[in-house]
Amino acid sequence: MTLRIESVAAGKQGAVTLAAYLLTICLALLMLQLYAGGADFSLSDTDMDKAEAKWGGARKRLQAWQKLLESGTSLPTESAKLQTVNRFFNQISFVSDAQHWNKPDYWATPVEMLGSNGGDCEDFAIGKYFTLLQIGIPLSKLRITYVKALNWNPVDQAHMVLAYYETPKSEPLILDNLIPEIKPASQRQDLIPVYSFNGEGLWLAKERGSGKPVGGSDRIGLWKDLTSRLGQELN
């Protein structure tokens, strides 16, 4: 799958430019760098009470997530971890940012997504990313990936998925909220990759493999809005 730069400007119905994509991704890298390895997503009984008061029904969803964070480390293989986490998050309802948060673009934390029982493609990918890190998948094997999704509704749309690389040279497996199955990138002809990133860097999507490194998270500025909410969602 070859990167088509011209497709980026058509994403989100032509409203998002390549520069805007790069800015969003670069800002996101700061959050991923700061919280990928040492984040503490454990929730106390008091936290659960606050979540239930803020989002009715949140306790059950967040307790299920806490159980997954605790038990997921004992799953026997990385494949089992991918399948379990992908299934768990794909139970959540897809809701646009405009409808769910009354904002054109909002990146929810996993607590916000699960507590409110809704999110868009970015929230699915980020929730899976953080959860897999917590249960033992190495950071180097995970990349949040911007793609152009073809022949969906709308017909072509900017989209985000999570890619897993068994080795640096492996064809990635794609964890996506659009379909329930985890498939190799070669079987997702409906997705055109644009950029991928994690807490270590930013890559230009060149092939179905790892792509070309184009930047590091040490060059990223502050993304105050999102980072300030992590761990503070229930205050």
SVG drawing of the C-alpha trace seen along z (x, -y; Angstrom):
<svg xmlns="http://www.w3.org/2000/svg" viewBox="-27 -23 41 42">
<polyline fill="none" stroke="black" stroke-width="0.4" points="0.0,0.0 1.7,-3.2 1.2,-6.6 -0.9,-9.0 -0.2,-12.4 -3.0,-14.0 -5.5,-11.8 -4.8,-13.5 -6.4,-16.8 -9.6,-15.0 -9.9,-13.5 -12.7,-14.7 -14.5,-16.0 -11.6,-18.2 -11.4,-20.2 -8.2,-18.8 -4.9,-19.7 -1.7,-17.7 -0.2,-20.4 -3.1,-20.0 -2.6,-16.2 1.0,-16.6 0.3,-19.1 -2.2,-16.9 0.1,-13.9 3.1,-15.8 1.1,-17.1 -0.2,-13.6 3.3,-12.3 3.9,-14.3 1.0,-12.6 2.1,-9.2 5.7,-9.8 4.7,-11.0 2.2,-8.4 3.0,-5.3 5.3,-3.6 4.5,-4.8 0.8,-5.6 -1.3,-4.4 -4.8,-3.6 -5.9,-2.0 -9.2,-3.4 -10.3,-3.5 -13.7,-3.0 -14.0,-6.7 -13.1,-7.1 -15.8,-4.6 -18.3,-6.6 -17.3,-9.8 -17.5,-8.1 -20.9,-6.7 -22.2,-10.1 -20.7,-11.7 -21.7,-9.1 -24.6,-6.8 -23.6,-3.1 -19.9,-3.9 -19.0,-1.7 -19.7,1.6 -17.7,0.6 -14.7,-0.8 -14.7,2.2 -14.5,4.5 -11.6,2.5 -9.8,2.7 -10.3,6.4 -8.8,6.6 -5.8,4.5 -5.2,6.9 -5.8,10.2 -4.5,9.3 -0.9,9.6 -1.4,13.4 -2.8,14.1 -0.5,16.7 0.4,14.9 0.5,11.5 -2.1,12.6 -4.5,13.4 -3.8,10.0 -4.6,8.3 -7.8,10.2 -9.0,9.6 -8.3,5.9 -9.7,5.4 -12.9,7.2 -13.3,5.3 -13.1,1.8 -15.1,2.6 -18.1,3.2 -18.2,-0.6 -20.6,-2.7 -19.1,-4.8 -20.2,-8.4 -18.8,-11.5 -17.0,-14.1 -19.6,-16.7 -22.4,-14.6 -20.6,-13.1 -18.5,-16.1 -20.1,-19.0 -16.6,-19.7 -15.3,-19.2 -12.3,-17.2 -11.7,-15.7 -9.3,-13.0 -10.8,-11.2 -8.8,-9.4 -9.7,-5.7 -11.5,-6.7 -13.5,-9.3 -14.3,-6.9 -15.4,-4.0 -17.1,-6.1 -19.2,-8.0 -19.8,-4.8 -18.8,-6.3 -16.0,-7.6 -14.8,-8.0 -12.0,-6.2 -9.2,-8.1 -10.6,-7.1 -10.8,-3.4 -7.1,-3.4 -5.8,-5.3 -7.8,-3.1 -6.4,0.1 -2.9,-1.4 -2.7,-2.3 -4.4,0.9 -2.0,3.2 0.9,1.3 -0.4,1.9 -0.8,5.6 2.7,6.1 2.9,5.4 6.1,3.5 5.9,-0.1 8.0,0.7 5.4,3.1 2.5,0.6 1.8,-2.4 -1.3,-4.5 -1.9,-5.0 -3.7,-7.6 -5.3,-6.2 -7.8,-7.2 -10.7,-4.7 -12.2,-4.0 -15.8,-3.1 -17.2,-3.7 -19.8,-6.3 -18.8,-8.9 -17.4,-7.3 -13.8,-8.3 -12.9,-9.4 -9.9,-10.2 -9.6,-7.4 -7.4,-6.1 -6.4,-2.5 -3.9,-0.7 -1.1,1.3 0.8,4.1 4.3,5.2 5.4,8.6 9.0,7.7 10.2,4.4 10.0,5.9 6.7,7.7 3.6,6.8 1.4,5.1 -1.8,6.4 -4.6,3.8 -6.9,3.3 -9.9,1.3 -13.3,0.3 -14.8,0.6 -14.6,4.4 -14.4,6.9 -11.5,9.0 -7.8,8.3 -6.4,8.6 -2.9,8.1 -2.5,4.8 -2.4,6.6 -6.0,7.7 -7.2,4.1 -7.2,2.7 -9.9,0.2 -7.2,-1.6 -4.5,-3.9 -1.9,-4.7 -0.7,-8.2 1.4,-8.4 1.9,-6.3 3.3,-7.2 3.8,-6.0 5.7,-7.4 9.0,-7.0 8.5,-8.6 6.6,-9.5 6.8,-7.5 5.8,-8.3 3.7,-5.5 5.6,-4.2 4.8,-0.5 2.8,2.0 5.8,2.5 7.3,0.1 7.8,-3.0 10.4,-5.7 11.1,-7.5 10.5,-11.2 10.6,-12.6 11.1,-11.9 8.9,-12.6 11.7,-14.7 10.9,-17.4 7.3,-17.7 5.7,-20.7 3.0,-20.7 -0.5,-19.4 -2.0,-20.9 -5.6,-20.1 -5.2,-16.3 -2.3,-15.7 -4.0,-17.8 -7.0,-15.5 -5.1,-12.2 -5.6,-11.2 -7.9,-14.1 -11.0,-13.0 -13.0,-12.5 -12.0,-15.6"/>
</svg>
